Amino acid sequence: MRFLSLSRVAAVAAALTALPAAADSGLPPAAGLQPAQLAIVINDEEPNSVEIGEYYRKARHIPDANVVHVRIPQRPRKLDVISFGKLKDEINAKLGPEIQAVLFVWTAPYAVECNSLTSAYALGFDAEQCAKPCGPGKSSPYFNSNAAKPAQQHMMRLAMLMPTESVADAKALIGRGMAGGFSMPSANAYFLITSEQARNSRAQFFPKSTALPARRLSIKTQQSDVLEGARDIMFYQTGKARVEKLDTLQFLPGALTDHLTSTGGDLLGTTQMSSLRWLEAGATASYGSVSEPCNYWQKFPNSAVLLRHYLNGATAVEAYWRSVAWPAQGLFIGEPLAAPYRR
């Protein structure tokens, strides 16, 4: 089925309406993804991948058995379907049933034809989407799900990519992901409705400006093209082809940030701002499409759903995946185990 059912749309509306109450209810947070449930895929053809993968494994105490070594020469940005199929089979053959998510430790490849690598791995390659990139996508069974074990409950493993352009930047990213799990800071969430009307399709799901005392979070939804000089940022979502003034912002460990634009997931492309810029600015996870998705809100993170799950203790990879209804073209990047609201 390619369109969201009425029940799924209702679930989104409910998430939006109930957000303040849910976040302040005092309900125990979800347990969330554990290090023993995460597999790491390292490209032995890339020294940075090897170094960062091993560093992350030790930092997060991920079992040795969860590490998969592959060889992808020349760092292609895009894989063809046949090459991807072989890669996926090679990875899956080495994973046990306990694995619920996979982290690719490299910058490229990040696409499979018009699909993102993360979505093609998690949901299977969607050839129909490539025939009509600007058409509707297939619904993700994990959208707004509370499933603790997607491999068993939805027959899919979540996937995220950790960029390796810089060893120092990757280690800093890992540090932010881990620091975000020790305390609940006072934080701000910014949702910007911009002058670029085509990129405001998800603004209908932006929460109203409010305070959530139990989560020490101030939500600030505003009409503006740029955010400048803001501090203590945990969420930042906007609709711009290029986001200005990132160097003036201060992100908290665990921050989730993204911009609704056509090719943010084309990490090494230059047409529009790469999602890599968010991580370089201090964010911990982000999202972007690898091919032109057109402005369906379902192809981008839904703010209400993202907030609901992250504030209730989900990890970055869980919250981001739960927030995208049609993720075929969308690439999830960052530190998957970051969970600043887990207690």
C-alpha positions in Angstrom: 0.0 0.0 0.0 1.5 3.3 -1.0 -0.7 5.8 0.9 -1.1 6.2 4.6 -4.3 4.7 5.9 -6.7 6.9 7.8 -5.7 5.2 11.0 -2.0 6.2 10.5 -3.0 9.8 9.7 -5.1 9.7 12.9 -2.1 8.5 14.8 0.0 11.4 13.6 -2.7 13.8 14.7 -2.9 12.1 18.0 0.8 12.4 18.5 0.7 16.1 17.8 -2.3 16.8 20.0 -1.0 14.7 22.9 2.6 15.8 22.8 2.7 18.1 25.8 0.6 15.7 28.0 2.6 12.7 27.0 5.9 14.4 27.6 4.9 15.7 31.0 2.9 12.6 32.1 5.6 11.0 34.2 5.2 7.8 32.3 8.3 5.6 32.3 10.3 6.0 29.1 10.8 3.2 26.7 13.8 0.9 27.2 15.1 1.7 23.7 17.7 0.1 21.5 20.7 -1.4 23.4 24.3 -1.7 22.2 24.0 -5.5 22.1 21.2 -5.1 19.5 23.3 -2.9 17.2 25.5 -4.2 14.4 28.4 -2.2 13.0 29.4 -2.6 9.3 32.9 -1.5 8.5 34.4 -1.1 5.1 37.9 -2.6 5.2 38.9 -0.7 2.0 38.6 2.6 3.9 41.0 3.3 6.8 38.7 5.9 8.4 35.9 3.3 8.5 38.1 0.8 10.2 39.4 3.3 12.8 36.1 4.9 13.6 34.2 1.6 13.7 36.6 0.1 16.2 36.5 3.3 18.3 32.7 3.3 18.3 32.6 -0.4 19.2 34.8 0.1 22.2 33.1 3.3 23.3 29.6 1.7 23.2 30.7 -1.7 24.4 29.3 -3.4 21.4 30.0 -7.1 21.2 32.8 -8.2 18.8 30.3 -10.6 17.2 28.2 -7.6 16.1 30.9 -6.3 13.8 30.7 -7.1 10.1 33.6 -6.4 7.8 33.0 -5.8 4.1 35.0 -4.5 1.2 33.7 -1.7 -1.0 36.5 -0.3 -3.1 36.7 3.3 -4.4 33.9 4.7 -2.2 31.1 5.0 -4.8 28.3 7.4 -3.9 25.7 5.1 -5.3 25.3 1.3 -5.6 23.4 -0.5 -8.4 20.7 -2.9 -7.3 22.8 -6.0 -8.0 25.8 -4.8 -6.0 23.6 -3.7 -3.1 21.8 -7.1 -3.1 25.1 -8.9 -2.7 26.2 -6.5 0.1 23.0 -6.9 2.0 23.1 -10.7 1.8 26.7 -10.6 3.0 25.8 -8.5 6.0 22.7 -10.4 6.9 24.5 -13.7 6.8 26.6 -12.6 9.7 23.8 -11.2 11.9 22.0 -13.0 14.7 18.3 -12.6 15.5 19.1 -10.3 18.4 20.2 -7.5 16.0 17.6 -4.8 15.6 19.6 -2.1 13.9 22.7 -1.7 11.7 25.2 1.1 11.5 27.2 1.7 8.3 30.5 3.3 9.2 31.3 5.3 6.1 30.2 8.3 4.2 29.8 6.6 0.8 28.0 4.7 -0.6 24.9 6.3 0.7 22.4 5.5 -2.1 21.1 2.6 -4.0 19.8 4.0 -7.3 17.2 6.6 -6.1 16.8 4.9 -2.7 18.9 5.7 0.3 21.3 3.0 1.5 19.6 3.0 5.0 16.1 2.6 3.7 17.0 0.1 1.0 18.7 -2.0 3.7 15.8 -1.7 6.2 12.8 -2.0 3.9 14.2 -3.5 0.7 14.9 -1.7 -2.6 11.9 0.2 -3.9 12.0 0.1 -7.7 8.6 1.8 -8.1 9.9 4.9 -6.3 12.8 5.1 -8.8 10.3 4.9 -11.7 8.5 7.9 -10.2 10.8 9.7 -7.7 8.2 12.5 -7.3 5.4 10.0 -6.7 4.1 8.8 -3.4 6.2 6.4 -1.4 5.5 3.1 0.3 4.4 3.3 3.9 6.9 2.2 6.5 5.5 -0.3 9.0 7.7 1.3 11.6 6.1 4.8 11.3 5.0 6.0 14.7 5.5 2.5 16.0 6.3 1.5 19.6 7.9 -1.8 18.5 10.9 -2.6 20.6 12.0 -5.4 18.2 11.4 -4.3 14.6 13.3 -7.3 13.3 10.7 -9.6 14.8 7.6 -7.3 14.9 8.0 -5.7 11.5 10.5 -7.9 9.7 13.0 -5.1 9.3 16.2 -3.9 10.9 16.7 -0.1 11.3 19.7 1.4 9.6 21.8 4.5 10.0 25.0 5.8 8.5 27.9 7.4 10.5 30.0 9.6 8.2 33.8 9.1 8.1 35.1 12.1 6.2 37.0 13.2 9.4 38.2 10.9 12.1 38.2 13.8 14.6 34.7 14.8 13.7 33.4 11.2 14.0 34.9 10.8 17.4 33.4 14.1 18.5 30.0 12.9 17.2 30.3 9.7 19.2 31.2 11.7 22.2 28.1 13.8 21.8 25.9 10.8 21.5 27.3 9.3 24.7 27.2 12.5 26.6 23.5 12.9 25.8 22.7 9.9 28.0 23.9 11.1 31.4 21.6 14.0 32.2 18.6 15.9 31.0 19.6 19.4 30.2 17.5 22.5 29.9 16.9 22.7 26.1 15.2 24.4 23.3 13.4 23.0 20.2 13.2 25.3 17.2 10.7 24.8 14.3 11.0 27.4 11.6 8.3 28.2 9.0 10.3 29.8 6.2 9.6 31.9 3.1 10.4 28.9 0.9 6.8 27.8 0.6 7.6 24.5 -1.2 9.6 23.4 1.9 6.9 24.1 4.5 4.8 21.0 3.8 5.5 19.6 7.2 4.9 22.8 9.1 1.3 21.6 9.8 2.9 19.2 12.2 5.1 21.7 14.0 4.0 21.9 17.7 2.8 25.1 19.1 5.3 27.1 21.2 5.1 25.8 24.7 7.1 24.6 27.7 7.4 21.0 28.8 8.7 21.3 32.4 9.1 17.6 32.9 11.5 17.4 30.0 13.0 20.8 30.7 12.2 21.7 27.1 11.0 25.0 25.5 9.4 24.6 22.1 9.7 27.7 19.9 7.8 27.6 16.6 8.3 30.8 14.6 8.2 32.3 11.1 11.8 32.9 10.1 14.3 32.1 7.5 17.3 31.9 9.8 18.1 31.1 13.4 21.1 33.0 14.7 22.9 32.8 18.0 20.6 30.3 19.7 22.0 28.1 22.5 21.1 24.8 24.1 19.4 23.4 21.0 18.0 19.9 21.1 15.8 20.0 18.1 16.0 22.2 15.0 13.8 21.7 11.9 13.4 24.1 9.1 12.6 24.3 5.4 15.6 25.8 3.5 17.8 24.6 0.6 20.7 26.0 2.5 20.7 26.8 6.3 22.6 29.9 7.2 24.3 30.9 10.5 24.9 27.3 11.6 28.3 28.5 12.9 26.5 30.8 15.4 24.5 28.0 17.0 25.2 25.8 20.0 23.7 22.3 19.9 23.3 20.1 22.9 24.6 16.5 22.9 21.9 14.3 21.3 20.5 17.1 19.1 18.3 16.1 16.1 18.3 18.6 13.2 17.3 18.5 9.6 16.1 20.7 6.7 13.3 19.8 4.3 15.1 20.0 1.0 15.5 17.9 -2.1 19.0 16.5 -1.8 20.3 16.8 1.8 21.0 13.1 1.8 23.3 13.5 -1.3 26.1 13.8 1.2 28.9 14.6 -1.2 26.7 16.6 -3.6 26.7 20.4 -4.0 23.2 21.1 -5.4 21.8 21.9 -2.0 23.1 21.8 1.6 24.4 18.4 2.6 23.1 16.9 5.9 26.8 16.5 6.8 26.8 20.2 7.6 24.4 19.6 10.5 26.8 17.1 12.1 29.8 19.4 11.5 27.9 22.1 13.3 27.4 20.0 16.4 24.2 18.0 15.8 24.1 14.3 16.7 21.8 12.9 14.0 20.1 14.2 10.9 18.1 13.1 7.8 18.0 14.0 4.1 16.8 12.6 0.8 19.3 11.2 -1.7 17.1 12.0 -4.7 14.4 14.5 -5.6 11.4 13.5 -3.4 9.1 16.5 -4.1 7.5 18.1 -1.1 5.4 15.3 0.4 5.5 15.7 4.2 5.5 11.9 4.4 9.0 11.8 3.0 10.5 13.9 5.8 10.6 13.6 9.6 7.2 14.4 11.2 8.0 16.8 14.0 5.3 15.7 16.4 6.1 12.0 16.0 9.9 12.7 16.4 9.4 14.7 19.5 7.0 12.2 21.1 9.4 9.2 20.8 12.7 11.0 21.5 11.3 12.7 24.6 10.0 9.4 25.8 13.5 7.8 25.8 13.9 6.4 22.3 17.3 6.4 20.7 18.1 8.7 17.8 17.8 5.9 15.2 14.5 4.7 16.6 12.9 8.2 16.9 14.0 9.3 13.5 12.8 6.1 11.8 9.5 6.3 13.6 9.0 9.9 12.3 9.2 9.2 8.5 6.1 7.7 6.9 7.6 7.1 3.4 11.4 6.8 3.9 12.6 5.1 0.7 14.6 8.2 -0.5 15.6 9.3 3.0 19.1 8.8 4.5 19.4 8.6 8.3 22.8 9.7 9.6 24.5 10.2 13.0 25.1 8.4 16.2 22.2 5.8 16.5 22.3 5.1 20.3 22.1 8.8 21.4 19.2 9.0 23.9 19.3 12.1 26.1 15.9 11.6 27.5 16.3 7.9 28.5 16.3 7.6 32.3 
